[in-house]
Every structure is written in structure tokens, then in C-alpha cells.
């Protein structure tokens, strides 16, 4: 059943799972060719959780997992443009191949900041996989190395993406009916 704040479901759970499996196969092959002994997969919480879990379940290689909390939204629907690290990675990054796993690239500020941050901490390589790539309105000079789907410049919810920490648990990706948000009561 569709949530009342959903304008349109754009990717079903099945579509997401199938695309994630393909991404995991491509990335597994890439790191196999690079002779990476153990890939460090770093998820940017909280939005990455469903995609991250699906990805690592399908990744065919040795990997370690870690997480960060980085925010540039602070509860709204538009980025503030100022990334803040709220929880840092605990795993040493020096001489490691790092794969950042993200739910969506929007403005690109957060990922640009984190990629440089990891390189400055000595990572051997830093690549990015994102479930959704919102190219329209990109403000930072960053592109994912792999992505699942392109999305238009709309507010997206579900499958990890939220509105004020809610709706992350929707089993699909949808556009949000932002007109309803003005008067919405939880």
C-alpha cells in the first residue's frame, strides 16, 4: 500500500534489488582485477542502510565494513551545503581501498568533502557507489564511480531516504508529494 505522502513510486523493491546485485557484481570484478585483498566499505548513515545491506550481501570478495554519520541537511529538504562529521570512521584508512556506499548524490558537497577527507587520511583509493544519482543541480565537482539509477530534481523518499527521519522504511523509492508537507500531521 502506498503511503499518503507518496506522489509516485519510481523504483520498486525488486528493481532496486536487481540493480544492486548487478552493481555488486561489477564492483566485485573491478576490485578483483585491482587485486584488492580486503575492500573497506564505508556507509554514510543513516540513508545508506538498505542499499548498503543489499550491496554487501551481493559483494563477492573480502570486505570490511564501517560507517560515518555526515550531515548537511539538518531535517529539511534542501542541503545547507556545509557537511559536518557527526560520527567518524574507526577503521584506519592508510593504504586502504575504500568504497563509499551512499543512498543518493544530490548537491555533491558531502561526498566531495568525505572523499578528500579520506584521501587526506591516507586512503590508497576512494571510489563511490550510490543507489541514486541526481545530476540536475549538482553543485560540487563529483561523480559516482558506479550508480544504480538516475533521478530527476524532486524530493525522494523511501528505501533509506527520509523526510525528518521518517519514511526511510518504505520498501520502494518514491517522489514525495511536498505540497502535503505544509499541513502534514504525523
Secondary structure, 3 states (H helix, E strand, C coil): CCCCCEEEEEECHHHHHHHHHHHHHHHHHHHHHCCCCCEEEEEEECCCHHHHHHHHHHCCCCEEEEEEEEECCCCCCCCCCCCEEEECCCCCCCCCEEEEEEEEECCCHHHHHHHHHHHHCCCCEEEEEEEEECCCCCCCCCCCCEEEEECCCCCEEECCECECCECCCCCCEEEECHHHHHHCCC
